[in-house]
Amino acid sequence: MSIDVGGHLKAVRMMYGLSQRELAKRAGVTNGTISLIEQNRVSPSVSSLKKVLDGVPMSLADFFTLDLQETPQVFYARDELTDIGDRDVSLRLVAAKRPNRAMTIMYERYRPKADTGSDMLSHKGEEGGIVLAGHMELTVGGQSRVLGPGDAYYFASAVPHRFRNVGDEPCEIVSASTPPTF
């Protein structure tokens, strides 16, 4: 397998939002050197390429194994969030189709008096979130507290837990959990 070192370097540089001049400055080389490498007009030695990559910073191993062909989606419009909830609880998942996700991020919306069910939830990992609007009663193990806008939580998900909107208005939360359970 051969790699287009120049094209790969340019893609990495652009991925980090660097100009040729900025990368050259960081790496301690001339911007002409960066330009020649990117145009494949010179083939850098391993030590020269390492020096250039130190300006990113990136290891040689990461440089040669980074897959730039399949750039994962970074930004998601509101209508691209997958709703995995029901009529009373909207759970809008960020990056639902991203392979090998390491976490779950959700925009949650609970109608007045809605909850996650009478059975307590329990699963591997940790989760946390921030209440944006409304009031949510969160029960974790033997502890319960009503959280309002700006209040937050973080706990081990193996501890049985339940969410219940105790207010007369919708409750909105942004949450994250790892490992992903949805």
C-alpha positions as a Markdown table, in Angstrom:
| # | Residue | x | y | z |
|---|---|---|---|---|
| 1 | Met | 0.0 | 0.0 | 0.0 |
| 2 | Ser | 1.5 | 3.4 | -1.0 |
| 3 | Ile | 0.4 | 6.7 | 0.5 |
| 4 | Asp | 0.3 | 10.1 | -1.2 |
| 5 | Val | 2.3 | 11.8 | 1.6 |
| 6 | Gly | 1.8 | 15.2 | 0.1 |
| 7 | Gly | -1.9 | 14.9 | -0.2 |
| 8 | His | -2.2 | 13.3 | 3.2 |
| 9 | Leu | -0.1 | 16.1 | 4.8 |
| 10 | Lys | -2.3 | 18.7 | 3.1 |
| 11 | Ala | -5.5 | 17.0 | 4.3 |
| 12 | Val | -4.1 | 16.8 | 7.9 |
| 13 | Arg | -3.0 | 20.4 | 7.8 |
| 14 | Met | -6.5 | 21.5 | 6.6 |
| 15 | Met | -8.2 | 19.2 | 9.2 |
| 16 | Tyr | -6.3 | 21.2 | 11.9 |
| 17 | Gly | -7.2 | 24.5 | 10.3 |
| 18 | Leu | -3.6 | 25.5 | 9.7 |
| 19 | Ser | -2.1 | 27.5 | 6.8 |
| 20 | Gln | 1.1 | 26.3 | 5.2 |
| 21 | Arg | 2.8 | 29.2 | 6.8 |
| 22 | Glu | 1.4 | 28.4 | 10.3 |
| 23 | Leu | 2.4 | 24.8 | 10.1 |
| 24 | Ala | 5.9 | 25.7 | 8.9 |
| 25 | Lys | 6.3 | 28.2 | 11.8 |
| 26 | Arg | 5.1 | 25.5 | 14.3 |
| 27 | Ala | 7.4 | 22.9 | 12.8 |
| 28 | Gly | 10.5 | 25.1 | 12.5 |
| 29 | Val | 10.7 | 24.7 | 8.7 |
| 30 | Thr | 10.1 | 27.0 | 5.8 |
| 31 | Asn | 6.7 | 27.3 | 4.3 |
| 32 | Gly | 8.4 | 26.4 | 1.0 |
| 33 | Thr | 9.2 | 23.0 | 2.5 |
| 34 | Ile | 5.6 | 22.4 | 3.4 |
| 35 | Ser | 4.5 | 23.5 | -0.1 |
| 36 | Leu | 7.0 | 21.2 | -1.8 |
| 37 | Ile | 6.0 | 18.2 | 0.3 |
| 38 | Glu | 2.3 | 18.8 | -0.3 |
| 39 | Gln | 2.9 | 19.0 | -4.1 |
| 40 | Asn | 4.9 | 15.8 | -3.9 |
| 41 | Arg | 7.9 | 17.6 | -5.4 |
| 42 | Val | 10.1 | 16.4 | -2.6 |
| 43 | Ser | 9.9 | 13.2 | -0.6 |
| 44 | Pro | 10.7 | 14.0 | 3.0 |
| 45 | Ser | 12.9 | 11.7 | 5.1 |
| 46 | Val | 11.2 | 10.1 | 8.1 |
| 47 | Ser | 12.9 | 12.6 | 10.4 |
| 48 | Ser | 11.9 | 15.5 | 8.3 |
| 49 | Leu | 8.3 | 14.3 | 8.2 |
| 50 | Lys | 8.3 | 13.8 | 11.9 |
| 51 | Lys | 9.5 | 17.3 | 12.4 |
| 52 | Val | 6.7 | 18.7 | 10.3 |
| 53 | Leu | 4.1 | 16.5 | 12.1 |
| 54 | Asp | 5.4 | 17.7 | 15.5 |
| 55 | Gly | 3.9 | 21.1 | 14.4 |
| 56 | Val | 0.4 | 19.6 | 14.3 |
| 57 | Pro | 1.2 | 17.6 | 16.7 |
| 58 | Met | 0.7 | 14.1 | 15.4 |
| 59 | Ser | 2.8 | 11.0 | 15.5 |
| 60 | Leu | 4.1 | 9.2 | 12.4 |
| 61 | Ala | 2.0 | 6.2 | 13.3 |
| 62 | Asp | -1.2 | 8.4 | 13.5 |
| 63 | Phe | -0.3 | 10.1 | 10.2 |
| 64 | Phe | 0.1 | 6.8 | 8.3 |
| 65 | Thr | -3.0 | 5.2 | 9.8 |
| 66 | Leu | -5.4 | 8.1 | 9.8 |
| 67 | Asp | -8.2 | 7.3 | 7.4 |
| 68 | Leu | -9.1 | 10.6 | 5.6 |
| 69 | Gln | -11.3 | 8.9 | 3.0 |
| 70 | Glu | -14.3 | 8.5 | 5.3 |
| 71 | Thr | -14.6 | 11.7 | 7.2 |
| 72 | Pro | -17.3 | 11.3 | 9.9 |
| 73 | Gln | -20.1 | 13.8 | 10.2 |
| 74 | Val | -19.3 | 16.5 | 12.7 |
| 75 | Phe | -22.3 | 18.8 | 12.8 |
| 76 | Tyr | -26.0 | 17.7 | 13.1 |
| 77 | Ala | -29.0 | 19.8 | 12.3 |
| 78 | Arg | -32.0 | 19.6 | 14.7 |
| 79 | Asp | -33.9 | 17.4 | 12.2 |
| 80 | Glu | -30.9 | 14.9 | 11.9 |
| 81 | Leu | -31.2 | 13.9 | 15.5 |
| 82 | Thr | -32.9 | 10.4 | 15.8 |
| 83 | Asp | -35.8 | 10.4 | 18.3 |
| 84 | Ile | -35.8 | 7.1 | 20.2 |
| 85 | Gly | -38.4 | 8.2 | 22.7 |
| 86 | Asp | -42.2 | 7.9 | 22.7 |
| 87 | Arg | -45.1 | 10.3 | 22.8 |
| 88 | Asp | -44.4 | 11.6 | 26.3 |
| 89 | Val | -40.6 | 11.5 | 26.4 |
| 90 | Ser | -38.5 | 12.7 | 23.4 |
| 91 | Leu | -35.0 | 11.3 | 23.4 |
| 92 | Arg | -33.1 | 12.9 | 20.4 |
| 93 | Leu | -29.8 | 11.1 | 19.9 |
| 94 | Val | -26.8 | 12.8 | 18.4 |
| 95 | Ala | -24.8 | 10.8 | 15.8 |
| 96 | Ala | -27.1 | 7.8 | 16.0 |
| 97 | Lys | -25.6 | 6.2 | 12.8 |
| 98 | Arg | -21.9 | 7.0 | 13.7 |
| 99 | Pro | -20.1 | 3.6 | 13.9 |
| 100 | Asn | -18.2 | 2.8 | 17.1 |
| 101 | Arg | -19.6 | 5.7 | 19.1 |
| 102 | Ala | -17.9 | 5.9 | 22.5 |
| 103 | Met | -20.8 | 7.8 | 24.2 |
| 104 | Thr | -24.4 | 8.8 | 23.9 |
| 105 | Ile | -25.4 | 12.4 | 23.8 |
| 106 | Met | -29.1 | 13.3 | 23.9 |
| 107 | Tyr | -31.4 | 16.2 | 23.9 |
| 108 | Glu | -34.3 | 15.0 | 26.1 |
| 109 | Arg | -37.7 | 16.5 | 26.4 |
| 110 | Tyr | -40.3 | 15.3 | 28.9 |
| 111 | Arg | -43.9 | 16.3 | 28.8 |
| 112 | Pro | -45.5 | 17.5 | 32.1 |
| 113 | Lys | -45.8 | 14.5 | 34.5 |
| 114 | Ala | -43.9 | 12.2 | 32.1 |
| 115 | Asp | -41.3 | 9.8 | 33.4 |
| 116 | Thr | -39.0 | 6.9 | 32.4 |
| 117 | Gly | -41.4 | 4.3 | 33.8 |
| 118 | Ser | -42.2 | 2.8 | 37.2 |
| 119 | Asp | -39.2 | 0.4 | 36.9 |
| 120 | Met | -35.9 | 1.9 | 37.8 |
| 121 | Leu | -33.3 | 1.9 | 35.0 |
| 122 | Ser | -29.8 | 0.3 | 35.5 |
| 123 | His | -27.0 | -0.3 | 33.0 |
| 124 | Lys | -23.2 | -0.2 | 32.7 |
| 125 | Gly | -21.3 | 3.1 | 32.7 |
| 126 | Glu | -21.8 | 6.6 | 33.8 |
| 127 | Glu | -24.2 | 9.4 | 32.8 |
| 128 | Gly | -24.6 | 13.1 | 33.4 |
| 129 | Gly | -26.7 | 16.0 | 32.2 |
| 130 | Ile | -27.9 | 19.5 | 32.7 |
| 131 | Val | -31.5 | 20.7 | 33.0 |
| 132 | Leu | -32.2 | 23.4 | 30.5 |
| 133 | Ala | -35.8 | 24.1 | 31.3 |
| 134 | Gly | -38.5 | 22.8 | 33.6 |
| 135 | His | -38.1 | 20.7 | 36.7 |
| 136 | Met | -37.0 | 17.0 | 36.8 |
| 137 | Glu | -37.1 | 14.7 | 39.8 |
| 138 | Leu | -34.2 | 12.4 | 39.6 |
| 139 | Thr | -34.0 | 9.4 | 41.8 |
| 140 | Val | -30.6 | 7.6 | 42.0 |
| 141 | Gly | -30.5 | 4.7 | 44.5 |
| 142 | Gly | -32.1 | 6.0 | 47.7 |
| 143 | Gln | -31.6 | 9.7 | 46.8 |
| 144 | Ser | -34.1 | 12.0 | 45.1 |
| 145 | Arg | -33.9 | 15.6 | 44.2 |
| 146 | Val | -35.8 | 18.0 | 42.0 |
| 147 | Leu | -33.5 | 19.7 | 39.6 |
| 148 | Gly | -34.3 | 23.0 | 37.8 |
| 149 | Pro | -32.7 | 25.0 | 35.0 |
| 150 | Gly | -28.9 | 25.1 | 35.3 |
| 151 | Asp | -28.9 | 22.2 | 37.8 |
| 152 | Ala | -26.9 | 19.1 | 36.8 |
| 153 | Tyr | -26.3 | 15.4 | 37.7 |
| 154 | Tyr | -23.6 | 12.8 | 37.3 |
| 155 | Phe | -23.8 | 9.2 | 38.6 |
| 156 | Ala | -22.8 | 5.6 | 38.0 |
| 157 | Ser | -25.5 | 4.2 | 35.7 |
| 158 | Ala | -25.4 | 0.8 | 37.5 |
| 159 | Val | -27.2 | 2.4 | 40.4 |
| 160 | Pro | -31.0 | 2.1 | 39.8 |
| 161 | His | -32.4 | 5.5 | 38.6 |
| 162 | Arg | -35.5 | 7.1 | 37.3 |
| 163 | Phe | -36.4 | 10.5 | 35.7 |
| 164 | Arg | -39.8 | 12.1 | 36.4 |
| 165 | Asn | -41.0 | 15.6 | 35.2 |
| 166 | Val | -42.8 | 16.9 | 38.3 |
| 167 | Gly | -43.7 | 20.3 | 36.8 |
| 168 | Asp | -46.6 | 21.6 | 34.7 |
| 169 | Glu | -44.3 | 22.5 | 31.8 |
| 170 | Pro | -42.0 | 20.5 | 29.6 |
| 171 | Cys | -38.6 | 19.6 | 31.0 |
| 172 | Glu | -35.6 | 19.8 | 28.7 |
| 173 | Ile | -32.2 | 18.1 | 29.4 |
| 174 | Val | -29.0 | 17.6 | 27.6 |
| 175 | Ser | -27.4 | 14.4 | 28.7 |
| 176 | Ala | -24.4 | 12.2 | 28.0 |
| 177 | Ser | -23.6 | 8.6 | 28.9 |
| 178 | Thr | -20.8 | 6.2 | 28.3 |
| 179 | Pro | -20.6 | 3.5 | 27.1 |
| 180 | Pro | -23.4 | 4.2 | 24.6 |
| 181 | Thr | -26.6 | 2.3 | 25.6 |
| 182 | Phe | -28.7 | 3.6 | 22.7 |
